[in-house]
Amino acid sequence: MSTTTKLDVPDSATAKASPAKPRRGLRGSPTLTFWLFTGPFLIGLAIFVYAPILWSLWLSFFEARFTVTPDKFVGFDNYVYMLTNEDFVGSLGTFTVFAAFIVPTTWALSLGLALLVNRLRFMRAFFRSVFFLPTAVSYVAASLIWKMSIFSGVRFGLMNTVLGWFGVENIAWLIDPNPPWYWLVIVTARLWLQSGFYMILFIAALQNIPEELYEAAAIDGAKSGWQTFWYITLPQLRATSTAVILLLLVAAYQAFDEFFNLLSKTTWGRPPLVELYYKALGESQDYGAGSAGALILTVLICAVTLLQGKIMGFGRGDESK
């Protein structure tokens, strides 16, 4: 007895694939996902950055002594006062000296460390970590170590102990501005703290230089060492060098922790931020003048940064232009 099985042929209407239903939730709403992740950051940015800037701009046009809700409008008097104030103008001079020391020395030291670490064939990760670790140290902690241990003015300080072996008398590194030994303390502290970070930037740039350039130079008779560094390595690091110099320049303008903790309440050797700190939070508590000085410093930083980027061609797409 034979049986016949009849296959059911699906109807043409039901054979068509049903349209996909829109996804619901986070995956189905890219806009919601975007605002969910960026919203907290933007709120914090608005509250803790943009709101204080606008508030500072508002305070700079008022006489705001011992109050942050002033009612006496003075126009540009605070700006004129700060631009003619010897202490504030002198702090800009202090910055110029500090930048003249710290920018080229940090650039040279971080580039030198990057070249040395990049040429290692073993323990490269170890030395890279060793040189980078100081960037995790607090500026306040490092300043206190430099002040109380390494460059202590007493004979038990590390530097005075070493110098004593060669018959040199104790040096008051941070007490007397004549001679200005305090610059050695401040610059070495900043070098130790920040050179490792910029070394990492240079290492990343060095690893992006094509090896074919060095091979072609060797075929053309270029000697490895100074020639290849000057004509191949350094030009290829132009964009990174420009970025590093800009970052160092801005960081020099914003120097505060090491000056404040190393020099305490001395009236000399104050950079702009320390001077503004004493102006706004010192005995006078002149928030109007302090806000005007902060905005002057901000405009100065932006102008110097744009000028430096223009001179060095920062952001230029084609290096040959």
C-alpha positions in Angstrom: 0.0 0.0 0.0 1.6 3.3 -1.1 1.0 6.5 0.5 1.4 9.9 -1.1 2.6 12.8 0.9 1.5 16.2 -0.2 3.9 19.0 0.4 2.4 22.3 1.4 3.5 25.1 -0.9 3.6 28.4 1.0 1.4 31.1 -0.3 3.2 33.9 -2.2 2.0 36.5 0.2 3.4 34.6 3.2 6.6 33.7 1.4 7.7 37.3 1.4 10.0 38.2 4.4 8.3 40.2 6.9 9.7 43.7 7.2 12.3 44.1 10.0 10.9 45.8 13.0 12.8 48.9 14.2 15.1 48.1 17.2 14.1 49.6 20.5 16.3 50.7 23.3 19.8 52.1 23.1 20.8 50.1 20.0 17.9 51.5 18.0 18.5 55.2 18.9 22.0 56.4 18.1 21.1 59.9 19.1 20.0 58.8 22.5 23.2 56.8 22.9 25.3 59.8 21.9 23.7 62.1 24.5 23.8 59.4 27.1 27.6 59.1 26.9 28.4 62.7 26.2 25.7 64.4 28.3 27.4 64.1 31.7 30.7 65.3 30.3 29.1 68.3 28.6 27.1 69.2 31.8 30.3 69.0 33.8 32.1 71.1 31.2 29.4 73.7 31.2 29.2 73.9 35.0 32.9 73.7 35.9 34.6 75.4 32.9 32.3 77.7 30.8 30.2 79.0 33.7 33.3 80.1 35.7 34.8 81.7 32.6 31.6 83.7 32.0 31.4 84.6 35.7 35.0 85.7 35.7 34.3 87.9 32.6 31.4 89.5 34.4 33.4 90.1 37.6 36.2 91.7 35.7 33.9 94.7 34.9 33.0 95.3 38.5 34.7 96.4 41.7 34.5 93.0 43.5 36.4 93.2 46.7 35.5 90.6 49.3 32.4 89.7 47.3 31.5 87.7 44.2 28.2 89.5 43.8 29.3 93.1 43.2 27.1 96.0 42.1 29.5 98.8 41.2 30.4 98.8 37.5 33.9 100.0 36.7 34.2 99.1 33.0 37.8 98.4 32.0 39.4 99.9 35.1 40.4 96.4 36.3 42.2 95.7 33.0 44.1 99.0 33.1 45.0 98.3 36.7 46.4 94.9 36.0 48.3 96.0 32.8 50.0 98.7 34.8 50.6 96.7 38.0 54.3 96.0 38.4 53.8 92.7 40.2 51.6 91.3 37.4 53.8 92.6 34.6 56.8 91.2 36.6 55.1 87.8 36.8 54.9 87.8 33.0 58.6 88.4 32.9 59.1 85.5 35.3 57.2 83.3 32.9 59.4 84.4 30.1 62.5 83.3 32.0 60.8 80.1 33.0 59.7 79.3 29.5 63.1 80.1 28.1 64.6 77.4 30.4 61.9 74.8 30.5 60.6 74.6 26.9 63.9 73.9 25.0 65.4 71.7 27.8 62.2 69.5 28.1 62.0 69.2 24.3 65.7 68.2 24.0 65.6 65.8 27.0 62.4 64.1 26.0 63.6 63.7 22.4 66.9 62.3 23.5 65.2 59.8 25.9 62.9 58.8 23.0 65.8 58.2 20.7 67.6 56.1 23.3 64.6 54.0 24.3 63.6 53.5 20.7 67.0 52.1 19.8 67.0 49.5 22.6 66.7 45.9 21.6 65.8 44.5 25.0 64.0 45.8 28.1 62.5 48.6 26.0 59.2 48.4 27.9 61.0 48.5 31.2 62.9 51.7 30.5 59.9 53.3 28.8 57.9 52.7 32.0 60.7 53.9 34.3 61.0 57.3 32.4 57.2 57.6 32.3 56.4 56.9 35.9 57.3 60.4 37.3 54.3 61.8 35.3 52.1 60.0 37.9 53.6 61.9 40.8 51.8 64.9 42.2 53.5 68.2 41.5 52.9 69.1 45.2 54.6 66.0 46.4 57.5 66.4 44.0 57.9 70.0 45.0 58.1 69.1 48.7 60.6 66.3 48.0 62.8 68.8 46.1 62.5 71.4 48.8 62.9 69.4 51.9 65.2 66.6 50.8 67.2 67.2 47.6 67.6 71.0 47.6 67.3 71.6 51.3 69.3 74.7 52.3 70.8 72.9 55.3 74.0 70.8 55.1 71.9 67.6 55.4 70.3 68.2 52.0 71.3 65.8 49.2 72.8 68.5 46.9 74.6 70.3 49.7 76.0 66.9 50.9 77.3 66.1 47.4 78.8 69.6 47.0 80.4 69.3 50.5 82.5 66.4 49.3 84.1 68.9 46.9 84.6 71.6 49.5 81.7 73.7 48.4 79.9 75.5 51.3 76.1 75.1 51.8 73.9 76.9 49.3 70.5 78.4 50.3 68.8 77.2 47.2 65.4 78.8 47.8 66.0 81.6 50.3 68.1 84.2 48.5 67.3 85.4 44.9 70.9 86.5 44.4 72.2 84.4 42.8 68.9 82.9 41.6 69.6 79.3 42.4 65.8 78.7 42.8 65.6 78.4 39.0 67.7 75.3 39.1 65.3 73.7 41.7 62.2 74.6 39.8 63.5 73.6 36.3 64.8 70.3 37.5 61.6 69.4 39.3 59.5 70.2 36.2 61.9 68.3 33.9 61.7 65.2 36.1 57.9 65.4 36.2 57.0 66.0 32.5 59.8 64.7 30.3 58.5 61.1 30.4 55.1 62.2 29.0 56.6 64.0 26.0 59.1 61.1 25.5 56.1 58.8 24.8 54.8 61.3 22.2 58.2 61.2 20.5 58.5 57.4 20.6 55.1 57.1 18.9 56.3 59.5 16.2 59.6 57.7 15.7 57.8 54.4 15.3 55.8 55.9 12.5 58.8 56.9 10.4 59.0 54.5 7.4 62.2 52.4 7.4 62.4 52.8 3.7 63.6 56.4 4.2 66.6 55.2 6.2 67.3 52.4 3.6 67.2 54.8 0.7 69.5 57.2 2.6 72.0 54.4 3.3 72.0 53.5 -0.4 72.7 57.1 -1.3 75.7 57.1 1.0 74.3 58.8 4.1 76.0 57.9 7.3 73.9 56.6 10.2 73.9 58.9 13.1 73.9 62.7 12.9 73.2 62.8 9.1 70.2 60.6 9.2 68.9 62.3 12.3 69.3 65.8 10.9 68.0 65.1 7.4 65.4 62.3 8.0 64.4 61.9 11.7 64.1 65.5 12.7 62.1 66.6 9.6 59.7 63.7 10.1 59.2 64.8 13.7 58.2 68.3 12.8 54.5 67.9 13.6 55.1 66.2 16.9 57.8 68.7 17.8 55.4 71.6 17.1 52.7 70.0 19.2 55.2 69.4 22.1 56.4 72.9 22.0 52.9 74.3 22.1 51.9 72.1 25.0 55.1 73.1 26.9 54.4 76.7 26.3 50.9 76.5 27.6 52.0 74.4 30.6 54.7 77.0 31.4 52.0 79.7 31.5 49.9 77.6 33.8 52.8 76.8 36.2 51.6 77.1 39.8 52.2 74.1 42.1 56.0 74.0 42.0 56.3 77.8 42.4 53.7 78.0 45.1 55.2 75.2 47.2 58.9 75.8 46.6 58.9 79.6 47.0 56.1 79.7 49.6 55.2 83.4 50.2 58.3 85.1 48.7 57.6 88.2 46.7 60.0 87.3 43.9 59.9 84.5 41.3 56.1 84.5 41.0 54.5 83.3 37.7 51.2 84.8 36.5 48.9 82.2 38.2 50.6 82.6 41.6 50.4 86.3 41.3 46.7 86.1 40.4 46.2 83.7 43.3 47.5 86.2 45.8 45.6 89.0 44.1 42.2 87.3 44.3 42.6 85.2 47.4 45.2 87.2 49.4 44.6 89.9 51.9 42.9 92.2 49.4 40.6 89.5 47.8 40.1 91.6 44.7 38.1 89.2 42.6 37.5 91.9 39.9 41.2 92.6 39.3 42.0 88.9 39.6 39.4 88.0 37.0 40.7 90.7 34.7 44.2 89.4 35.0 43.0 85.8 34.4 41.3 86.9 31.1 44.4 88.9 30.1 46.5 85.7 30.6 44.0 83.6 28.7 44.1 86.0 25.7 47.9 86.0 25.9 48.1 82.2 25.9 45.7 82.0 22.9 47.7 84.6 21.0 51.1 83.0 21.6 49.7 79.6 20.8 48.3 80.7 17.5 51.4 82.6 16.6 53.6 79.7 17.5 51.4 77.3 15.4 51.5 79.7 12.5 55.3 80.0 12.6 55.9 76.3 12.9 53.1 75.3 10.5 51.0 73.4 12.9 48.1 71.6 11.2 49.6 72.0 7.8 48.5 69.1 5.7 51.3 69.0 3.2 54.8 69.6 4.6 56.2 70.4 1.2 54.1 73.6 0.9 
